[in-house]
Amino acid sequence: MENGALWVALLTAATAVVASWVTSKGNAQAARIQAQAAAEAAHVARKGEARRATQLDFIQQANDMGILYRRIPKYLKVEDREARLASLGELRDQLRDSYGPFLRCLAIVSLECHPGPIEAAKAVHMASAEAYGRLVAVEEDIREAEGFRQGVDTYLASVDSFVEAARQAEREM
């Protein structure tokens, strides 16, 4: 009987060692899977934050240009041609200076964002070029002021469309 008890004790001990090893192996694998999932989730979160920051930077640059565009109509009403041209020239120079950061943000949006916001950002760029071209036409002929106002309205609407496209892309994520 003693041999039977010894065999039971050995079998129990071996079972405990194997069970411990299997549990340890399972815990290690579960920890690896959990760490990998956490790393992937952190990566996705970082990408989302970077995309949102990119979109916010683009919106900020587009709004800065929009502020300048919205200041122009008050100078269109100035009767003195020389004073009007000087004021419009100054604002045109400010627009040109803000165009570099705007293009940088556009390039980053093109790299970081989804197709919807990218297309909307390109539309903002095209509308900006149109509004700027119309500003140059106004400087040459004040009778072009209505066309400029329409160009600015189109630009501002395109910025709103970008905001909506960015919002929609975030909802889909």
C-alpha positions in Angstrom: 0.0 0.0 0.0 2.9 2.2 0.7 4.0 2.0 -2.9 0.5 3.0 -4.1 0.6 6.1 -1.8 4.0 7.0 -3.1 2.8 6.7 -6.6 -0.2 8.9 -5.9 2.0 11.5 -4.2 4.4 11.5 -7.1 1.6 11.7 -9.6 0.0 14.6 -7.6 3.3 16.4 -7.4 4.0 16.0 -11.2 0.5 17.2 -11.9 1.0 20.2 -9.8 4.3 21.0 -11.5 2.8 20.6 -15.0 -0.3 22.7 -14.0 2.0 25.4 -12.6 4.1 25.4 -15.8 0.9 25.5 -18.0 -0.5 28.3 -15.9 2.7 30.2 -16.0 2.9 29.8 -19.8 -0.7 30.9 -20.2 -0.2 33.9 -18.0 3.0 34.9 -19.9 1.1 34.6 -23.2 -1.9 36.6 -21.9 0.5 39.3 -20.6 2.2 39.5 -24.0 -1.2 39.7 -25.8 -2.4 42.3 -23.3 0.8 44.4 -23.8 0.5 44.1 -27.5 -3.1 45.2 -27.4 -2.2 48.1 -25.2 0.6 49.2 -27.5 -1.7 49.0 -30.5 -4.4 51.0 -28.7 -1.8 53.7 -27.7 -0.5 53.8 -31.3 -4.0 54.3 -32.6 -4.7 57.0 -30.0 -1.4 58.8 -30.9 -2.3 58.7 -34.6 -5.8 60.1 -33.8 -4.3 62.9 -31.7 -1.8 63.7 -34.4 -4.5 63.8 -37.0 -6.7 66.0 -34.9 -3.8 68.4 -34.2 -3.0 68.5 -37.9 -6.6 69.3 -38.7 -6.8 72.0 -36.0 -3.6 73.6 -37.3 -5.0 73.7 -40.8 -8.2 75.2 -39.5 -6.3 77.8 -37.5 -4.2 78.8 -40.6 -7.3 78.9 -42.8 -9.1 81.0 -40.2 -6.2 83.4 -39.9 -6.4 83.9 -43.7 -10.2 84.3 -43.4 -9.8 87.0 -40.9 -7.6 88.9 -43.3 -10.0 88.4 -46.2 -12.9 89.6 -44.0 -10.9 92.8 -43.2 -10.6 93.8 -46.9 -14.2 94.9 -47.6 -13.9 97.9 -45.3 -11.0 99.1 -47.3 -12.9 98.7 -50.6 -15.2 101.5 -49.4 -12.3 104.0 -49.0 -12.8 106.7 -51.6 -9.2 107.8 -51.8 -7.7 105.5 -54.4 -4.1 105.8 -53.1 -5.1 105.1 -49.5 -7.3 102.2 -50.6 -4.4 100.7 -52.7 -2.0 101.1 -49.8 -4.3 99.4 -47.4 -5.2 96.6 -49.8 -1.5 96.1 -50.6 -0.7 95.8 -46.9 -3.4 93.2 -46.4 -2.3 91.3 -49.6 1.2 91.2 -48.2 -0.1 89.8 -44.9 -2.1 87.2 -46.8 1.1 86.2 -48.8 3.0 85.9 -45.5 0.3 83.7 -44.0 0.2 81.5 -47.1 3.5 79.7 -46.3 2.2 78.3 -43.0 -1.1 77.5 -44.6 0.6 75.5 -47.3 2.7 73.6 -44.7 -0.5 72.7 -42.9 -2.1 71.6 -46.2 0.9 69.4 -46.9 0.6 67.8 -43.5 -3.1 67.3 -43.8 -2.4 65.5 -47.1 0.0 63.1 -45.4 -1.9 62.5 -42.1 -5.6 62.6 -42.8 -8.3 60.5 -44.5 -9.5 61.2 -48.0 -12.5 63.3 -47.1 -10.6 66.0 -45.1 -7.8 65.9 -47.7 -10.2 66.7 -50.5 -11.9 69.4 -48.4 -8.4 70.9 -47.6 -7.6 71.0 -51.3 -10.9 72.8 -52.0 -9.9 75.4 -49.3 -6.6 75.8 -51.1 -8.3 76.3 -54.5 -10.8 78.8 -53.0 -8.0 80.7 -51.4 -6.2 81.0 -54.7 -9.4 82.2 -56.3 -10.1 84.8 -53.5 -6.5 86.0 -53.7 -6.7 86.3 -57.5 -9.9 88.3 -57.1 -8.2 90.6 -54.6 -5.6 91.4 -57.2 -8.3 92.1 -59.7 -10.0 94.5 -57.2 -6.7 96.4 -56.7 -6.7 96.9 -60.5 -10.4 97.7 -60.8 -12.6 98.5 -57.9 -15.6 97.4 -59.9 -14.5 93.8 -59.3 -15.4 94.2 -55.6 -18.5 92.0 -55.8 -16.5 89.2 -57.4 -14.0 89.4 -54.5 -16.8 89.2 -52.0 -18.1 86.1 -53.7 -14.6 84.6 -53.7 -14.3 85.2 -50.0 -17.7 83.7 -49.4 -16.7 80.6 -51.3 -13.4 80.5 -49.3 -15.2 80.7 -46.0 -17.7 78.1 -47.1 -14.8 75.8 -48.1 -13.3 76.2 -44.6 -16.6 75.2 -43.1 -16.8 72.2 -45.4 -13.3 71.1 -44.3 -14.4 71.4 -40.6 -17.4 69.2 -41.4 -15.3 66.7 -43.4 -12.8 66.4 -40.5 -15.7 66.0 -38.0 -17.3 63.3 -40.2 -13.9 61.4 -40.5 -13.5 61.5 -36.7 -17.0 60.0 -36.3 -16.2 57.2 -38.6 -13.0 56.2 -36.7 
